[in-house]
Amino acid sequence: MNYNAYEILGVSESATQEEIDARYNELKEQYQKDRFLVGAAGEEASEKLQQLEVAYRDIMIERQEQAQENDIKDDDDYTVIQQLITDGKLDEAQSKLDARVTRDAEWHYIQSILFYKRNWFLESKRQLELACEMEPDNARYRQSLDKLTKILASNTISPDQLRSDSSRPVDDGPRMGAGNGTCTGSTCTDCLLCNMCCNCCQCMGGNGC
């Protein structure tokens, strides 16, 4: 904009959408009433009404463009985190995920994969549940949750790998299952878990785990 549309509305650039809408409606009602005044007062009100409509429209366009730019940035951030997970840089991926202010459904989905990669299966399931609650129609989230639920119901995961607290578990290093060199104590279950994780990464646009 080559002019300050916010000044025409009498609000700051940091004003919320609700504040902008309220001020716009207030001025619009006033100018619509005053434009019927006789003489210069009516003409001035008509001109201000026209300026108000243009300013409000331009503010809406500007804010929509800013929102789109933020969405693109968010997608880029998730792509970086996804690649870190694929590369096995879990601590760095977690740090970037924690730094995000907005925690949308995709945030919880990626957090579930991070927990899953650390063998924190109950925490992973909880994050998938949160993602599904926020976006119940998302097939990718629902399929991942269904797969993990079936694995947990198979009773092939060693009990000492299951965590039940709601706080983030402390990473105390990889644990062994039944002492046979596998993650869960079952080679078959390891294959299922690996397949699920790779599917999750591929769904996010990765190249596999």
Residue frames as qw, qx, qy, qz and C-alpha x, y, z in Angstrom:
[[0.000, 0.888, 0.460, 0.000, 0.00, 0.00, 0.00],
 [0.416, 0.398, -0.003, 0.817, 1.26, 3.49, -0.90],
 [0.300, -0.576, 0.092, -0.754, -0.70, 5.02, 1.98],
 [0.024, 0.101, -0.862, 0.497, -1.45, 4.07, 5.55],
 [0.484, -0.356, -0.613, -0.514, -4.81, 2.35, 5.51],
 [0.498, -0.377, -0.689, 0.369, -4.62, 1.76, 9.24],
 [0.110, -0.152, -0.226, 0.956, -4.58, 5.50, 9.89],
 [0.354, -0.194, -0.410, -0.818, -7.82, 5.90, 7.93],
 [0.642, -0.408, -0.625, -0.174, -9.46, 3.38, 10.24],
 [0.300, -0.740, 0.290, -0.528, -7.75, 4.87, 13.28],
 [0.930, -0.345, 0.123, -0.029, -6.17, 1.60, 14.44],
 [0.222, -0.706, 0.638, 0.210, -2.58, 0.39, 14.76],
 [0.585, 0.404, -0.641, -0.288, -1.00, -2.16, 12.45],
 [0.130, 0.158, -0.938, 0.279, -0.84, -4.57, 15.37],
 [0.586, -0.024, 0.264, -0.766, -4.61, -4.39, 15.90],
 [0.379, 0.066, 0.922, -0.034, -6.47, -7.68, 15.97],
 [0.048, -0.255, -0.739, -0.621, -8.95, -8.62, 13.28],
 [0.202, -0.672, -0.703, 0.115, -11.78, -8.11, 15.76],
 [0.206, -0.632, -0.152, 0.732, -10.57, -4.57, 16.54],
 [0.069, -0.145, 0.508, 0.846, -10.29, -3.72, 12.85],
 [0.115, -0.429, -0.810, -0.383, -13.76, -5.07, 12.06],
 [0.214, -0.708, -0.573, 0.354, -15.30, -3.20, 15.00],
 [0.154, -0.536, 0.057, 0.828, -13.71, 0.11, 14.00],
 [0.029, 0.043, 0.678, 0.733, -14.66, -0.38, 10.36],
 [0.150, -0.567, -0.789, -0.181, -18.31, -1.03, 11.21],
 [0.224, -0.688, -0.387, 0.572, -18.38, 1.94, 13.60],
 [0.094, -0.419, 0.256, 0.866, -17.02, 4.39, 11.02],
 [0.002, -0.195, -0.786, -0.587, -19.10, 2.96, 8.22],
 [0.133, -0.678, -0.719, 0.076, -22.31, 3.47, 10.21],
 [0.183, -0.682, -0.166, 0.689, -21.27, 7.03, 11.06],
 [0.086, -0.283, 0.467, 0.834, -20.34, 8.02, 7.49],
 [0.007, -0.364, -0.838, -0.406, -23.43, 6.42, 5.99],
 [0.129, -0.768, -0.576, 0.247, -25.56, 8.56, 8.29],
 [0.199, -0.673, 0.011, 0.712, -23.56, 11.77, 7.80],
 [0.272, 0.011, 0.610, 0.744, -23.47, 11.60, 4.00],
 [0.022, 0.677, 0.681, 0.278, -27.09, 12.74, 3.94],
 [0.228, -0.687, -0.233, 0.649, -26.16, 16.01, 5.62],
 [0.416, 0.880, 0.224, 0.053, -26.64, 19.09, 3.52],
 [0.129, 0.953, -0.276, 0.006, -23.65, 20.76, 1.85],
 [0.337, 0.652, -0.662, 0.149, -19.96, 20.14, 2.43],
 [0.477, -0.373, 0.702, -0.376, -20.51, 17.95, 5.49],
 [0.886, 0.208, 0.319, -0.265, -22.45, 15.39, 3.44],
 [0.694, 0.655, -0.301, 0.011, -19.88, 15.43, 0.64],
 [0.001, 0.649, -0.709, 0.275, -17.04, 14.97, 3.11],
 [0.682, -0.183, 0.622, -0.339, -18.80, 12.02, 4.75],
 [0.889, 0.418, 0.081, -0.170, -19.35, 10.39, 1.33],
 [0.478, 0.712, -0.496, 0.137, -15.68, 10.81, 0.49],
 [0.255, -0.519, 0.739, -0.347, -14.59, 9.39, 3.85],
 [0.853, 0.039, 0.407, -0.323, -16.92, 6.42, 3.38],
 [0.814, 0.554, -0.173, -0.028, -15.29, 5.68, 0.05],
 [0.208, 0.685, -0.637, 0.285, -11.82, 5.97, 1.57],
 [0.580, -0.353, 0.616, -0.399, -12.87, 3.71, 4.42],
 [0.935, 0.219, 0.188, -0.207, -14.04, 0.96, 2.07],
 [0.662, 0.638, -0.365, 0.142, -10.80, 1.09, 0.07],
 [0.064, -0.641, 0.660, -0.386, -8.64, 1.10, 3.21],
 [0.749, -0.202, 0.516, -0.363, -10.50, -1.83, 4.77],
 [0.919, 0.384, 0.000, -0.095, -10.26, -3.83, 1.53],
 [0.482, 0.686, -0.489, 0.241, -6.52, -3.19, 1.24],
 [0.341, -0.537, 0.661, -0.398, -5.93, -4.19, 4.87],
 [0.890, 0.006, 0.364, -0.276, -7.78, -7.46, 4.30],
 [0.817, 0.543, -0.189, 0.050, -5.73, -8.20, 1.18],
 [0.180, 0.709, -0.593, 0.336, -2.47, -7.41, 2.96],
 [0.540, -0.398, 0.628, -0.394, -3.31, -9.60, 5.92],
 [0.945, 0.199, 0.175, -0.193, -4.39, -12.46, 3.69],
 [0.656, 0.633, -0.373, 0.172, -1.06, -12.30, 1.85],
 [0.110, -0.628, 0.656, -0.405, 0.82, -12.27, 5.16],
 [0.794, -0.177, 0.464, -0.352, -1.12, -15.33, 6.32],
 [0.914, 0.401, -0.050, -0.040, -0.27, -17.17, 3.11],
 [0.381, 0.693, -0.533, 0.301, 3.42, -16.30, 3.53],
 [0.418, -0.491, 0.633, -0.428, 3.31, -17.60, 7.10],
 [0.932, 0.066, 0.251, -0.252, 1.70, -20.83, 5.91],
 [0.764, 0.562, -0.292, 0.124, 4.49, -21.32, 3.38],
 [0.055, 0.658, -0.628, 0.411, 7.09, -20.68, 6.08],
 [0.707, -0.298, 0.499, -0.403, 5.39, -23.20, 8.36],
 [0.956, 0.276, 0.031, -0.098, 5.45, -25.82, 5.62],
 [0.523, 0.660, -0.465, 0.274, 9.15, -25.15, 5.04],
 [0.296, -0.575, 0.619, -0.446, 9.85, -25.54, 8.77],
 [0.875, -0.082, 0.374, -0.297, 8.07, -28.90, 8.84],
 [0.845, 0.496, -0.196, 0.039, 10.02, -30.03, 5.79],
 [0.208, 0.672, -0.606, 0.372, 13.29, -29.26, 7.58],
 [0.556, -0.380, 0.591, -0.444, 12.15, -31.11, 10.72],
 [0.946, 0.192, 0.120, -0.230, 11.01, -34.05, 8.62],
 [0.684, 0.583, -0.404, 0.171, 14.42, -34.30, 6.98],
 [0.104, -0.602, 0.659, -0.439, 16.15, -34.19, 10.37],
 [0.800, -0.159, 0.443, -0.372, 14.00, -37.11, 11.52],
 [0.910, 0.403, -0.081, -0.058, 14.83, -39.03, 8.36],
 [0.463, 0.644, -0.508, 0.336, 18.54, -38.35, 8.98],
 [0.754, -0.289, -0.532, 0.257, 18.23, -39.62, 12.55],
 [0.233, 0.237, -0.315, 0.889, 18.96, -36.20, 14.09],
 [0.365, -0.617, -0.686, -0.120, 16.17, -36.53, 16.61],
 [0.380, -0.553, -0.348, 0.654, 17.44, -34.07, 19.23],
 [0.112, -0.153, 0.237, 0.953, 17.82, -31.33, 16.62],
 [0.220, -0.381, -0.687, -0.579, 14.41, -32.12, 15.17],
 [0.394, -0.631, -0.640, 0.192, 12.86, -31.95, 18.64],
 [0.297, -0.409, -0.146, 0.850, 14.53, -28.61, 19.32],
 [0.057, -0.038, -0.416, -0.907, 13.09, -27.11, 16.14],
 [0.339, -0.487, -0.737, -0.324, 9.69, -28.58, 16.86],
 [0.394, -0.583, -0.528, 0.475, 9.71, -27.13, 20.39],
 [0.213, -0.244, 0.037, 0.945, 10.62, -23.71, 19.01],
 [0.092, -0.377, -0.611, -0.690, 7.43, -23.48, 16.98],
 [0.248, -0.017, 0.374, -0.893, 4.77, -21.22, 18.49],
 [0.728, 0.088, -0.115, -0.670, 1.83, -22.74, 16.63],
 [0.210, -0.166, 0.960, -0.078, 1.06, -26.31, 17.58],
 [0.684, 0.202, -0.161, -0.683, -1.41, -27.47, 14.99],
 [0.959, 0.005, 0.193, -0.207, -2.41, -31.01, 14.02],
 [0.770, 0.527, -0.302, 0.195, 0.71, -31.44, 11.88],
 [0.041, -0.682, 0.583, -0.440, 2.86, -30.45, 14.86],
 [0.714, -0.302, 0.514, -0.367, 1.36, -33.27, 16.95],
 [0.947, 0.310, -0.002, -0.080, 1.67, -35.70, 14.06],
 [0.548, 0.625, -0.456, 0.317, 5.38, -35.02, 13.65],
 [0.308, -0.574, 0.595, -0.470, 5.84, -35.14, 17.43],
 [0.921, -0.084, 0.262, -0.276, 4.26, -38.60, 17.37],
 [0.856, 0.445, -0.221, 0.144, 6.86, -39.74, 14.85],
 [0.158, 0.679, -0.554, 0.456, 9.67, -38.35, 16.99],
 [0.611, -0.398, 0.522, -0.442, 8.35, -40.19, 20.04],
 [0.968, 0.169, 0.079, -0.165, 7.87, -43.30, 17.97],
 [0.649, 0.597, -0.408, 0.239, 11.45, -43.18, 16.69],
 [0.057, -0.556, 0.654, -0.510, 12.58, -43.14, 20.34],
 [0.437, -0.148, -0.887, 0.004, 10.37, -46.17, 21.09],
 [0.149, 0.136, 0.553, -0.809, 8.06, -44.08, 23.29],
 [0.057, -0.265, -0.845, -0.460, 4.98, -45.78, 21.93],
 [0.107, -0.686, -0.683, 0.225, 2.26, -44.57, 24.30],
 [0.088, -0.640, -0.032, 0.763, 3.40, -40.96, 23.92],
 [0.036, -0.105, 0.660, 0.743, 3.46, -41.42, 20.16],
 [0.065, -0.479, -0.852, -0.200, -0.10, -42.74, 20.26],
 [0.107, -0.723, -0.464, 0.501, -1.28, -39.80, 22.36],
 [0.054, -0.475, 0.252, 0.841, 0.16, -37.29, 19.90],
 [0.042, -0.126, -0.800, -0.585, -1.58, -39.07, 17.01],
 [0.093, -0.620, -0.769, 0.121, -4.83, -38.94, 18.96],
 [0.077, -0.676, -0.171, 0.713, -4.42, -35.17, 19.41],
 [0.016, -0.239, 0.549, 0.801, -3.76, -34.75, 15.68],
 [0.087, -0.339, -0.873, -0.340, -6.89, -36.75, 14.87],
 [0.096, -0.681, -0.600, 0.408, -8.95, -34.71, 17.33],
 [0.037, -0.598, 0.072, 0.797, -7.84, -31.49, 15.66],
 [0.406, 0.389, -0.490, -0.666, -8.35, -32.81, 12.12],
 [0.672, 0.002, 0.681, -0.290, -10.74, -35.77, 12.32],
 [0.792, 0.554, 0.140, -0.214, -11.05, -36.04, 8.52],
 [0.169, 0.757, -0.613, -0.149, -7.31, -36.37, 7.92],
 [0.977, 0.090, -0.146, -0.129, -6.82, -39.90, 6.54],
 [0.548, 0.505, -0.544, 0.387, -3.03, -39.79, 7.03],
 [0.221, -0.456, 0.585, -0.633, -3.34, -39.19, 10.77],
 [0.834, -0.126, 0.202, -0.498, -6.12, -41.75, 11.18],
 [0.903, 0.277, -0.329, -0.009, -4.25, -44.50, 9.31],
 [0.349, 0.486, -0.631, 0.494, -1.11, -43.96, 11.37],
 [0.450, -0.353, 0.496, -0.653, -3.12, -44.09, 14.60],
 [0.932, 0.021, -0.006, -0.363, -4.90, -47.27, 13.53],
 [0.761, 0.377, -0.493, 0.186, -1.58, -48.96, 12.71],
 [0.119, 0.441, -0.651, 0.606, 0.02, -48.02, 16.01],
 [0.664, -0.255, 0.307, -0.632, -3.10, -49.03, 17.96],
 [0.955, 0.118, -0.204, -0.182, -2.99, -52.49, 16.38],
 [0.569, 0.419, -0.588, 0.394, 0.69, -52.86, 17.23],
 [0.182, -0.402, 0.570, -0.693, 0.13, -51.88, 20.85],
 [0.811, -0.121, 0.169, -0.547, -2.81, -54.29, 21.07],
 [0.804, 0.299, -0.510, -0.070, -0.65, -57.16, 19.83],
 [0.753, -0.624, 0.191, -0.087, 1.02, -57.49, 23.27],
 [0.898, 0.214, -0.054, 0.380, 4.39, -58.05, 21.64],
 [0.210, 0.745, -0.260, 0.578, 6.01, -54.88, 22.97],
 [0.537, -0.092, -0.648, 0.532, 7.99, -55.30, 26.17],
 [0.326, -0.829, -0.454, 0.001, 6.13, -53.69, 29.14],
 [0.495, -0.568, -0.055, 0.655, 9.21, -51.72, 30.19],
 [0.285, 0.123, 0.398, 0.863, 9.01, -49.84, 26.89],
 [0.143, -0.705, -0.561, -0.408, 5.50, -48.58, 27.55],
 [0.168, -0.026, -0.368, 0.914, 5.26, -45.24, 29.32],
 [0.125, -0.662, -0.731, -0.103, 2.08, -43.89, 30.82],
 [0.204, -0.615, -0.264, 0.714, 2.95, -40.42, 32.14],
 [0.392, 0.846, 0.360, 0.026, 1.71, -37.39, 30.21],
 [0.111, -0.896, 0.285, 0.321, 4.98, -35.48, 30.39],
 [0.656, 0.628, -0.416, -0.042, 7.74, -35.91, 27.86],
 [0.940, -0.297, 0.018, 0.166, 9.86, -38.89, 28.85],
 [0.209, -0.821, 0.475, 0.237, 13.57, -38.49, 29.48],
 [0.806, 0.484, -0.334, -0.067, 15.68, -39.98, 26.73],
 [0.598, -0.606, 0.524, -0.029, 17.69, -42.60, 28.57],
 [0.013, 0.457, -0.822, -0.338, 18.98, -44.27, 25.44],
 [0.677, 0.082, -0.550, -0.482, 17.71, -47.24, 23.45],
 [0.610, -0.281, 0.629, -0.392, 16.22, -50.11, 25.38],
 [0.238, 0.160, -0.914, -0.287, 16.29, -53.77, 24.46],
 [0.724, -0.213, -0.203, -0.623, 13.19, -55.90, 24.56],
 [0.942, -0.285, 0.037, -0.176, 13.39, -59.54, 25.53],
 [0.509, -0.636, 0.545, 0.199, 17.15, -59.67, 25.32],
 [0.797, 0.222, 0.506, 0.244, 17.34, -61.03, 21.78],
 [0.369, -0.171, 0.360, 0.839, 18.82, -57.92, 20.15],
 [0.058, 0.576, 0.598, 0.555, 15.50, -56.55, 18.89],
 [0.098, -0.335, 0.138, -0.927, 13.68, -53.35, 19.88],
 [0.655, -0.283, 0.000, -0.701, 10.47, -55.02, 21.02],
 [0.502, -0.247, 0.797, -0.228, 11.54, -58.56, 21.72],
 [0.715, 0.376, 0.586, -0.062, 9.89, -59.78, 18.53],
 [0.303, -0.162, 0.553, 0.759, 11.47, -59.67, 15.08],
 [0.121, 0.548, 0.734, 0.382, 8.02, -59.65, 13.44],
 [0.142, -0.888, -0.387, 0.204, 6.86, -56.74, 15.54],
 [0.351, -0.539, 0.239, 0.727, 10.07, -54.86, 14.78],
 [0.248, 0.167, 0.670, 0.679, 9.24, -55.19, 11.09],
 [0.031, -0.761, -0.629, -0.156, 5.72, -53.87, 11.68],
 [0.289, -0.827, -0.154, 0.457, 7.02, -50.91, 13.66],
 [0.354, -0.319, 0.425, 0.770, 9.64, -50.10, 11.05],
 [0.180, 0.416, 0.715, 0.533, 7.03, -50.29, 8.30],
 [0.109, -0.859, -0.495, 0.069, 4.71, -47.92, 10.16],
 [0.326, -0.719, 0.057, 0.611, 7.45, -45.36, 10.77],
 [0.309, -0.089, 0.577, 0.751, 8.58, -45.42, 7.16],
 [0.087, 0.625, 0.699, 0.337, 4.99, -44.99, 6.02],
 [0.197, -0.873, -0.306, 0.325, 4.65, -41.97, 8.31],
 [0.320, -0.538, 0.291, 0.724, 7.80, -40.37, 6.92],
 [0.240, 0.183, 0.703, 0.644, 6.71, -41.07, 3.33],
 [0.004, 0.783, 0.620, 0.055, 3.29, -39.53, 4.05],
 [0.218, -0.859, -0.078, 0.457, 5.10, -36.38, 5.12],
 [0.517, 0.846, -0.120, -0.042, 6.95, -36.28, 1.83],
 [0.375, -0.696, 0.597, 0.135, 10.14, -37.93, 3.02],
 [0.567, 0.482, -0.626, -0.234, 12.28, -40.53, 1.30],
 [0.875, -0.157, -0.457, 0.017, 11.88, -43.21, 3.94],
 [0.546, -0.805, 0.210, -0.093, 13.54, -43.67, 7.29]]
